[in-house]
Amino acid sequence: MRAVSSPKSQILALSCHAATPTEVVRKLEVHIAFRASGALDLRYVLAAQMDRVRVSPPRAAARRDELWKHTCFEAFFAEHGNGAYRELNFAPSSEWAMYSFDGYRQGMAAPETPAPNIRVERDAQQLTLEASVQPGFAAVNRLALAAVIEDENGRLSYWALRHPPGKPDFHHPGSFQTLP
């Protein structure tokens, strides 16, 4: 297993699931940096017609369930050879969630964890959400990044690094990619 020991930075593009097309979003990418401390910095950059994207209003940062029902940015982390993984959700409102799973959609728990630092900027053409978190593993070497974008009519589009066959499923092992 690869221990996170030095900053590594990548920019990764997310693609829309074929079953949920949208003309509202032009591009969605994630800038990701692993820190020597084990912290992870994520910056989601959504280029879109922002007047056509539903975004929750700013609120005090707080843990909240079911963020995925609206515009939400997600990250999943796992250790190779271990079915366990963590799911992190970040809403433009500054609300967040973290869940741990023992295996594919099994053994879900909401571990005690420090709140992530979340910062959001928005203009007419772009929304940027930055989050700094502790992923909860000593060695992260599998990653899945995703987002749910809600348009002005309440339609959801699903974005990910990889989409396994079938309906959108960010938890599916085929959604994860191995890190170098």
C-alpha positions as CSV (number, residue, x, y, z in Angstrom):
1,M,0.0,0.0,0.0
2,R,1.1,3.5,-0.8
3,A,1.4,5.8,2.3
4,V,0.7,9.5,1.7
5,S,4.0,11.0,2.4
6,S,4.4,14.1,0.2
7,P,2.1,16.5,-1.6
8,K,0.9,15.2,-4.9
9,S,-1.4,17.2,-7.1
10,Q,-3.6,16.3,-10.0
11,I,-6.4,17.8,-12.0
12,L,-9.1,15.3,-13.0
13,A,-12.0,15.8,-15.3
14,L,-15.5,14.4,-14.5
15,S,-17.8,13.2,-17.2
16,C,-21.6,13.2,-17.2
17,H,-23.4,9.9,-17.1
18,A,-24.9,9.1,-20.5
19,A,-28.4,8.6,-19.0
20,T,-28.5,12.1,-17.4
21,P,-27.3,14.6,-20.1
22,T,-27.5,18.3,-19.4
23,E,-26.7,21.4,-21.5
24,V,-26.3,23.5,-18.4
25,V,-22.8,22.3,-17.5
26,R,-19.8,23.0,-19.8
27,K,-17.1,21.3,-17.7
28,L,-16.5,19.9,-14.2
29,E,-13.0,19.2,-12.9
30,V,-11.4,18.4,-9.6
31,H,-8.0,19.6,-8.4
32,I,-6.8,17.2,-5.8
33,A,-3.7,17.4,-3.6
34,F,-2.5,14.9,-1.0
35,R,-0.6,16.5,1.9
36,A,2.2,15.0,3.9
37,S,0.1,15.4,7.0
38,G,-2.5,13.0,5.5
39,A,-4.9,15.8,4.7
40,L,-6.5,16.1,1.4
41,D,-7.3,19.3,-0.5
42,L,-10.1,19.1,-3.1
43,R,-11.2,22.0,-5.4
44,Y,-14.2,21.3,-7.6
45,V,-14.6,23.7,-10.5
46,L,-18.0,23.7,-12.1
47,A,-18.1,25.7,-15.4
48,A,-21.8,26.2,-16.1
49,Q,-24.7,28.5,-16.8
50,M,-24.9,29.2,-13.0
51,D,-28.3,31.0,-13.3
52,R,-29.6,27.6,-14.4
53,V,-28.0,25.5,-11.6
54,R,-29.8,25.1,-8.3
55,V,-27.4,25.8,-5.5
56,S,-28.3,25.7,-1.8
57,P,-27.9,29.1,-0.1
58,P,-24.9,29.5,2.3
59,R,-25.5,28.1,5.8
60,A,-23.3,27.5,8.8
61,A,-21.0,24.6,8.2
62,A,-22.8,21.5,9.7
63,R,-23.0,17.8,9.1
64,R,-26.1,16.9,7.2
65,D,-27.5,13.7,5.5
66,E,-29.0,13.4,1.9
67,L,-26.9,16.2,0.4
68,W,-26.8,14.1,-2.8
69,K,-30.5,15.0,-3.5
70,H,-29.3,18.4,-4.8
71,T,-26.1,20.0,-6.1
72,C,-23.4,18.2,-4.2
73,F,-19.7,17.3,-4.7
74,E,-18.4,13.9,-3.5
75,A,-15.2,12.0,-3.0
76,F,-14.7,8.3,-2.1
77,F,-11.4,6.9,-0.7
78,A,-10.2,3.4,-0.2
79,E,-7.2,1.2,0.5
80,H,-6.3,-1.4,-2.1
81,G,-7.2,-4.9,-1.1
82,N,-9.6,-3.7,1.5
83,G,-13.3,-3.4,0.7
84,A,-13.7,-0.6,3.2
85,Y,-14.1,2.9,1.9
86,R,-15.1,6.4,3.0
87,E,-17.6,8.8,1.3
88,L,-17.4,12.5,1.7
89,N,-20.1,14.9,0.5
90,F,-19.8,18.7,0.2
91,A,-22.7,21.1,-0.6
92,P,-22.3,24.7,-1.8
93,S,-24.2,25.6,1.4
94,S,-21.0,24.5,3.4
95,E,-22.9,21.5,4.8
96,W,-21.1,18.2,4.6
97,A,-21.2,14.5,5.4
98,M,-18.8,11.7,5.9
99,Y,-19.7,8.0,5.9
100,S,-17.6,4.8,6.2
101,F,-18.5,1.5,4.6
102,D,-17.2,-2.0,5.4
103,G,-17.8,-3.0,1.7
104,Y,-19.9,-2.1,-1.3
105,R,-22.9,-0.2,0.3
106,Q,-22.5,-2.4,3.4
107,G,-21.8,-1.5,7.1
108,M,-22.5,2.2,6.7
109,A,-21.6,4.4,9.7
110,A,-21.1,8.1,10.3
111,P,-17.7,8.3,12.0
112,E,-16.8,11.1,14.3
113,T,-14.5,13.4,12.4
114,P,-13.4,17.0,12.4
115,A,-15.5,19.2,10.1
116,P,-13.9,19.9,6.8
117,N,-12.9,23.4,5.9
118,I,-15.2,24.4,3.0
119,R,-15.0,27.6,1.0
120,V,-17.3,28.4,-2.0
121,E,-17.0,31.1,-4.7
122,R,-19.6,31.7,-7.3
123,D,-20.1,34.0,-10.3
124,A,-22.3,33.8,-13.4
125,Q,-20.2,31.2,-15.2
126,Q,-18.5,29.2,-12.5
127,L,-18.8,27.7,-9.0
128,T,-15.7,26.7,-7.1
129,L,-15.9,24.6,-3.9
130,E,-12.7,24.0,-1.9
131,A,-12.6,21.4,0.9
132,S,-9.8,20.3,3.1
133,V,-10.4,17.0,4.9
134,Q,-8.8,14.0,6.6
135,P,-9.9,11.0,4.6
136,G,-9.5,8.6,7.5
137,F,-7.1,6.1,6.0
138,A,-3.3,6.0,6.6
139,A,-2.8,4.8,3.0
140,V,-5.2,6.0,0.3
141,N,-4.6,4.4,-3.1
142,R,-8.1,4.1,-4.7
143,L,-10.2,7.1,-5.4
144,A,-13.6,8.0,-6.9
145,L,-14.7,11.6,-7.5
146,A,-18.2,12.6,-8.3
147,A,-20.9,15.3,-8.3
148,V,-24.6,15.7,-8.6
149,I,-25.7,18.8,-10.4
150,E,-29.3,20.0,-10.1
151,D,-30.7,22.2,-12.9
152,E,-33.4,24.9,-12.5
153,N,-36.1,22.3,-13.3
154,G,-35.0,19.9,-10.6
155,R,-33.3,17.5,-13.0
156,L,-30.2,15.8,-11.7
157,S,-27.1,15.1,-13.8
158,Y,-24.5,12.7,-12.4
159,W,-20.8,13.3,-12.9
160,A,-17.8,11.0,-12.1
161,L,-14.3,10.0,-13.1
162,R,-15.7,6.7,-14.2
163,H,-19.2,5.4,-14.7
164,P,-19.7,1.6,-14.4
165,P,-22.3,0.1,-16.7
166,G,-25.9,0.7,-15.7
167,K,-27.5,3.5,-13.7
168,P,-25.3,6.1,-11.9
169,D,-23.6,4.5,-8.9
170,F,-20.7,6.3,-7.3
171,H,-20.2,3.5,-4.7
172,H,-19.7,0.8,-7.3
173,P,-16.1,-0.6,-7.3
174,G,-15.9,0.2,-11.0
175,S,-16.2,4.0,-10.1
176,F,-12.8,3.9,-8.3
177,Q,-9.5,4.4,-10.0
178,T,-6.1,3.3,-8.6
179,L,-3.7,6.0,-7.8
180,P,-0.1,5.8,-9.0
